[in-house]
Amino acid sequence: RTFSVGFDEADYDESGPAAAVAAHLGTDHSSIRLTGDDALRLVPSLPDWFDEPHADPSQLPTFLICREARREVTVAVSGDGGDELFGGYNRYLHGERALQRADRLGSAGRRAVAAGIGPLAPASWDRLARWLSPVTGTTGRHRDPGEKLHKLRDLMRQPTSALQYRALVSAGFQDAESLVRGGSDTEGGIAGAFAVDAPLGLMERMMLADQLEYLPDDLLAKVDRVSMATSLEVRVPLLDHDVAEFAWRLPRRFKVRGSETKWLLRQLLHARVPRALVDRGKMGFSVPIDRWLRGPLREWAESLLSDAALRRSGAIDAVVARARWEAFLRRDGRVSAMGIWALVNFQAWQERWI
């Protein structure tokens, strides 16, 4: 049995390719769809599933997959860990190059690059990229170029490699501490990964940072909580300690080769599935949360980000939070949907438990 989820928004929907792979492998396949209205019915349960603030919007489709699977099975297998152990994220390629160039530029050069990117909002960069694409030959090759450029801007503003990588992977607000009353910045696991005394390159330190922070605190927590909410047991074979130890002993060329990520796992896959079915750009398991927050989820979010609700919670600076929410509704590209999602989920958790 295999299960996948799809969306009405074509740029987020991978259900078609998933069904093609399932057909080739001969699995008994089920595909479900998640709409903004479905999300509205699910969001009130988020604090009950997690018991703590958690703000990865893929928690919603993951719950639906687990619920659907539990109707047929009691145990499922997840592929979590493959990217972090075998070099699957595009940021390991592009991020390493960016951090190396940032180091060569020096502080003055980094400030100049950041200043050059800053004046245009992400949406303006997207329009410019579309206008230039016939000349540059990049039509359809890069998704959300404006957002990626602003990531580069945020990276260039940071003084150390650890802080630069944190800016690269941060999906919400770069200045999250400004939203918390009396808040201060924390370094977290990324700083520890970049400071570890071992002969590791930049890419290996990025992977270690993700294994210490992003994988356990986001991905595994997400799957564990929503699967338990449906009484489904999800196992993660790629995180067996023997596999993890093997991955760390592998030379780099077995993980990233040229511009190809997760090289070794791809070779295993190509022995079983035609390349034409799986050689596609990496999308990630994301949802159109920006459209939903301005659409079917807007009233729910507004109730949690109202001035009264923010002042009642006491932890969030109401003035700053309201300004970010209103800027997001105006489609100000400098305010990310992921940041708003984190803010709303923190508020929902406080309303439920505190």
HELIX and SHEET records of a PDB file:
HELIX    1   1 ALA A   10  TYR A   12  5                                   3    
HELIX    2   2 SER A   15  LEU A   25  1                                  11    
HELIX    3   3 GLY A   36  LEU A   42  1                                   7    
HELIX    4   4 VAL A   43  SER A   45  5                                   3    
HELIX    5   5 LEU A   46  PHE A   50  1                                   5    
HELIX    6   6 GLN A   59  ARG A   70  1                                  12    
HELIX    7   7 GLY A   82  PHE A   86  1                                   5    
HELIX    8   8 ASN A   90  ILE A  117  1                                  28    
HELIX    9   9 PRO A  122  THR A  136  1                                  15    
HELIX   10  10 PRO A  145  MET A  156  1                                  12    
HELIX   11  11 SER A  161  VAL A  169  1                                   9    
HELIX   12  12 ALA A  176  LEU A  179  5                                   4    
HELIX   13  13 GLY A  188  ALA A  195  1                                   8    
HELIX   14  14 LEU A  202  ALA A  209  1                                   8    
HELIX   15  15 ASP A  210  LEU A  220  3                                  11    
HELIX   16  16 ALA A  221  ALA A  229  1                                   9    
HELIX   17  17 PRO A  237  LEU A  239  5                                   3    
HELIX   18  18 HIS A  241  ARG A  249  1                                   9    
HELIX   19  19 ARG A  252  PHE A  254  5                                   3    
HELIX   20  20 TRP A  263  HIS A  270  1                                   8    
HELIX   21  21 ARG A  275  VAL A  278  1                                   4    
HELIX   22  22 ILE A  289  ARG A  294  1                                   6    
HELIX   23  23 ARG A  298  LEU A  304  1                                   7    
HELIX   24  24 ASP A  307  SER A  313  1                                   7    
HELIX   25  25 ALA A  318  LEU A  329  1                                  12    
HELIX   26  26 ALA A  337  TRP A  353  1                                  17    
SHEET    1   A 2 THR A   2  PHE A   7  0                                        
SHEET    2   A 2 HIS A  29  LEU A  34  1                                        
SHEET    1   B 2 VAL A  75  VAL A  77  0                                        
SHEET    2   B 2 GLU A 233  ARG A 235  1                                        
END                                                                             
